[in-house]
């Protein structure tokens, strides 16, 4: 049991991205490529359970996209059964003739087999069995991380959350540096998937310089997630330091790659950065308050990344709406009164569109302003912290007095009963 990660090869989470693409009618241009990748993987790795899950007539989640072939399924299943029989025989011999380490190795092969063919229930059960037979804390962490990946594949957020807690307890009891960093990446991705961008941002940004979890996502995907989470959640000072001027971010974003090449950023393979120019424009225009460019780049990021990524897609409407709100808030902080026409011009939209969009945020007090359409202006009404604190003290004081009065009445009542 060395320090190198174990059980990290399966499942291949890139396959889940291809499954997502085939489920999206708007991504039809990519369907052929994703279909080819999935069918090739099913045949190469004899993934009968995955084929059944995807293509089975009637209940396969991609039954209309991937053709069901009963003969192919039976061939794949026979290969699975033969391979599994070999592992069962190996385990039986290990239990009869070998020691504990050989038994653990045999159980581990079975667990990895079920992970490779993407059978969620059987792989999780096998990993649980392997966990009970494993003594090394590092290996236990690797097993739990493998379980997390399987649950991520099937978008089981509840299961992921439970196993992240389990992995954190194991790391605290003796996890090494590498496994701590890997868990940080896993946790950040999970928090992103449940729309907790605020807590995800620091974990993802810290992971950029120490990233080794290529089994869960590519480095460019991690940069994308970290940048989006940081843009929407960090204050202006931290946003500048940790995102806009980050050496790791600059090494990936399109026009900055050459200028950042002299920084001490160790990456063997930056990967595909197609479309990252719009992400670069998004963060720079937001920081420099170039709101017209910001709106245009936000639309590009929505189309190129948010719509196409399985982790981000379900949060796309919320993210775009919140980014617009952040931009409005940033501009309005500089004014007491600003004309609707002036603000519309800065964002490159019409007055009517801006009026309708601002009206989505004002009633819920997500924007502290009012719109005067008669005079064509927006008036800000920033909350007064001193008045707010005073009102809170008065409210809490009233509640305390009420409790004291009730307590006094109860004491007097008990005293009269004794008398």
N, C-alpha and C positions, 0 to 999 in steps of 0.2 A: 504494500500500500504506500506508494510514493506520494509526493506532493502534487503531481500532475493530476488534473481533473479526470475522473472516471465517469463512465456512462453518459458522455456528453454528445455522442453522435446522433442519437435518435430521441424523439421524432424530429424530422426536418421541418422546422417552422416555416420555411419558404413555401412549402406545399400548401400551408393554410392560407397564405397570401394568394396563391393561384386559385384556390377554391373560392376565396372572396371575389376575385376578379370575375370568375365565371358566373357568380351569383348577381353581378351588377349589369343590367342591360345597358347602362351608359358607357360601360367599358368594353363594348362589343369588339372594338378594334384590337383588343388584346386577348380575346377569347381563344383564338386559334393557337397562339403561343402557349397560353396557360393549359389548354387541353392537351397539347403535345407533351408538356412537362409532366403533368399528372399521369397520363397514360404510360409514359416511359418509366416513371418511378414505380408505378403499380406492377409493371411487368419485370423490371430489373430487380426489385426487392421482394417480389412475390407477396404483395400487400393485399391479400384476399379480404381481410376485414375492412380495409379502407375502400377497396373497390365495392364491396357490399354496401357500405355506408353511403357512398357517393352515387352509385349507379343502379342499385336495386330497383326494379320496376315497382312503381306505386309509392314507395317511401324513401327512395334515395334522394338526398338533398340536391343532387345534380342529375336526376334521372332524365331530364330533358336535354341535357348537355353532353353527357357521357353515355354511350350506348351500352346496354347490358348484354353481356355475352355469357350464357350459362356454361358453355364449354370452357371458356377462359377462366371463369370463376372456379370451376371444379379442378382445373389444372393447378391454379394458384393454391387452392385449399389443400390439394394432395401434397404439393411441395411443402406447405406449412406443416402438415401433419407428419411428414417424413422427418423434417428438420426437428420438430418438437420431440418426436420419439427418440431421436439421437440425444437431445439434451436430457430427456428423462432417464435414458439409460446411463448417461454420464453421471447424473446426480445419484442414481441408485448405486453405481459402483463406488462413487466417492463416499457415500454414507457407509458402505460395507467395508471398504478397504483403505480409504485415505483419511486425511486429517481434516480439521476444521477449515483451513484455507482452501482446500480443494472443493469442499462442499459450498463454501461461499462463492467460489469462482463458477461452479456449475449453476447455482441459483441465479447469479448475475447474468449468465448467458441467456437463461430463459427470460429474465426480465427485459434484457436488451432486445431479444427476439420479438417479444410482444410490442415493445416500443417501435421497433423497425417496421413492423407490419401495421402499426397504428391501431391497435385494439386497446381502447382506453381502459375499460374495466379490468381486463386481464393483466395489462401492464402495471396498473396501479396496485393490484393485488400482489403481483410478483415482486414489485419494489417494496411493498410493505413486508413481505416475507424476508426479502433480502436485508431489509433494515434491522430486523430482529436478530439476524445471524451475523451482522457486521459489528466489529468492535471499534474500529478506527473512527474517530470523530470526523476527520476529513472525508472519509468514504461515505459516512452517513450524510454529511452535507451534500455531497455529490448525488446521492440517491434522492434526497428530497428535491434538489434542483431539477433532476430528471422528471420527477413527478409533477413539478410546477410547469415544466415545458409541455408535458402531455396535456395538462389542464388548460394551458394557454392555447394549445392547438385547437381544442374544442370550445374555447371561450368560456371556460368554467371559472368565472371570477371568484365565486365563493370558495371553491376548492383551492384556487391559487392563494387567496388571502390566508386560509388556514395553514397551508404549507409554508408560506413565507414566515408566518409566526413561528412555526416549528424550526425552520432553518435559522431564524434569528436566535432562538434559544441555543441551538447547537453551536452557532458561531461564537456566541458569548461564552460558551463553556470550553472553547478551545479551537476555534477556527483560525486558519492561517490567513496571511495578508491577501493572497490571491482569491481565496474563497469569500472573504469579506467584501472584496471589490466586486466579485461576480454577483453576490447577493444584492449589492447596492444597485447594480444595473437591473436585475430582475424586479426588485422592489419599485424602482422608478418607473419601469414599463407598466407594472401592474397599477400603480397609482395613476398613471396617465390613462390607462384603459377605463378606470372608474371615474374619470374627470376630476381627479384631485391634482390639478396642475401645480398648485401652490407647493405641495409637499414633494411632488415629482421633480420639480425644477432643480433644486439643489443636488439631489441624488444623481440626476442625469448629467448635470454640468460637471460634478465632481468625477463622474465616471469617464469623462472624455480623455483625460490624461493617463488613465490606468486601464483602459478598456481591453478585456480579453474574452468577453462573453460572446464570441462570434457565433456560438450555437443558438443564441436567442435572437440576434438581429445583426445586420451589417453595421460597420462603423458609420457610414453615411446616414443610415437610418437613425442611429443614436444621435448624431449631430442634429438632424431634422427635429427629432423629438425634444432634445434639450433646448434648441433655439426657440421652438414654438412655446414650450412650457415656460421658459425664462421670459420671453417677450410679454406674455400675458399676465405674469405673476410678480415679477421683480419690480422694485422701485427704481427710479431713474438712475441713481448712483450705481446700484448693483447691476442693473441692466447694461450700463456702459462698460463696467469692469468685466463682468462675467460672460457677456454675450457679444457686444459690439466689438470690443477690443480683445476678445479671447483668442489666443494663438491657435488653439485647436479648432475653433470655429473658422477663423480666417484661413486656415490651411485647406479647408474643404469648400468654402463658398467660392463660386466661379472666378470673378476677376481678381480675387485676393490670393489665389494659390501661389502665384509667382512671387509676390511681395512678401508672403509669409514663409517662403521656403527656407529662409535663414534662421528661423526660430527653432528652438529645441523641441520639435514635435516629432516623436517617433511613431511612424505609421508605415508598415510595409506595403499596405494596399489601401489607398484612400477610397478607391471604388468609383462607381458611376456618380458623377455630380451633375448630370443633365437636369436643367431646370433650376439649379440652385441659385442662379443669378437673381431670380425673382424673390427668393428667400433673403438674399443679401440686401436687395433693394427694400424689402419690407422692414427689416430691422434698422437700416440706416435712415430711411425716410421717416420712420416713427420717431427715432431719436432726434433727428434734425428738424422735426416738425414740418416736413414737406408732405402735407396731407394729400395733395392730389396724386403724387407718386405712391403714397402709402395705400390709397384706395385701389389704384390700378394693380399694384403688386399683391395686395390682399386677394383680389379676384384671381390673379394668376396662381397664387399659392393654394387657394381653394380648389382650383381646377387641376393643378398638377400634382398636389400632394394630399390634401384633405380628402378629396373624392376617391383617391386611388389606394389609400393605405387602410388596411383592415383595422388597425388600432385607432386611427384618427377619424374614420368616416362617420361613425355614429355621433361624434362630437362636433362635426362640421358646422351645423347651423349655430350651435352655442358659441363656438370659437369665433366665427366670423362676426356674430352679433356683439360679443364681448370686446373684440378688438376695435370695432367701430366705437363702442362706448368709451373705451380707454382713450381713443384719439379725441373724441369730443370733450372728455373730461380734461385732457391735457391742454387743449386749446382754450377752453373756457376758464381755466385757472388764471389765465393772463388778463382777463377782462372782467369789468363790472357789467358793462353793456356792450354788445356787439351786434351789428346789423345782420339780419338773416342773409342778405345778399352777399355781404363780405365773407361770412362763414361758408356759404354755399360755393362761392368762387374758390375759396381755399381748398375745399374738398373736391372741386370739379363736378358738382352735381347741381340740379335745379333747386330753387327755393322751395317748391312744393314737395320735392322728394325729401329734402332735409327736414322740413316741417313734420312730415309723416314719420320719418325715422326717429327724430328727437322725441316725438310724442309717445313712442314705445317705451322710453326709459324714464320720462318725467313723472308719470303717475306713481310708479313704484319707488320713486326717490333715488333711482340709480344715477340720475343727473340732477344736480342742485341748481335748477334754473327754471325760468318761466318764459313762455313765448308770447310776445305782444304782436300779433299779426297786423293790428291796426297801424301801429307805428313801424312795423317791420323790424323789430329788434328782439334780441334775447337778453334777458336780465338774469344774472347769476345771483343766487342767494345762499352763499356759503354758510354752513352751520357754524354758529359761534360756540367754540369749545367751552368758554367760561360759563355761558348761559346754560349749555347742556349739562355741565358738571353741577351747576347750582340746582337745576331742576331735578337731577338724579339724587342729589343729597336731600332735597326737600321730600322727594317721593319716598326714599328709603327711611327718612326720619318719621314720616307719617306712618309707614308700615311698622316701624319699631314701637312707636307710641301706641298703636292699636294692639300690638301683641302684649305690651306691658299692662295696658288697661284690662285685657282679658285675663292676664295672669293675676293681677290684683283682685279682680272679681272672684276668681277661683279660690285664692287664698282666703278671702273674707268669708266665702261660702263654707269652706272647710272649717274655719274657726268657729262659725256659728253652730255647725253641726256638733263640734266637741262640747260647746257650752250646753 
